Amino acid sequence: MLTAIRRIARRFRRDDGITGLETAIILIAFVVVAAVFAFVVLSTGLFSSERGKEAVYAGLAKTRGTMELSSSLVANSDLTNVTTVEFDITLAAGGDSVNLDPTAATNRTVMTYIDSTTVVNDIPYTTTVITGNANTLLEPGELIRVNIDLAGAGAVIPVNTTFTLEIKPPTGSYMVLQRTTPAAFLTVNNLN
């Protein structure tokens, strides 16, 4: 009987079971580390793709508010200098509405005059609805005439002068109109 007990005790002293348990613990540790690594990689990928999506939508929003010139630029003069400039604008295909109310305190379109010696930010302008409803919100299918009072803003444009008008809506891309005045003025000058 004593011999049988010793045989049973020797079986329990063998390391076979402990080696299997250590292997299982190491395998579980590898699985946990791999799961954490996979989670980090997936989270980073999702974060990156979300940032990419935001960049694409921001680019689309920037281009959707685009306006386009729908007429010639007409410069009215006192035969010495340009006094006012007027032109018609409409929305480009698929463009979002643009606020052209010059009296709005916020969220309005700003116009800037630039030549070789002068920069006038937020130059005063007025709008006249040609087609569409009577408000100054430029919507698809509408046509609005913009009249910029250069003399009232202190911008002097003599003959043979290249000047730029920047029309900057609250959202979307801005429009740049660059023209050169003729060598001699008429009362009304078409600046193609």
Order of alpha helices (4+ residues) and beta strands (2+ residues): alpha-alpha-beta-beta-beta-beta-beta-beta-beta-beta-beta-alpha-beta-beta-beta
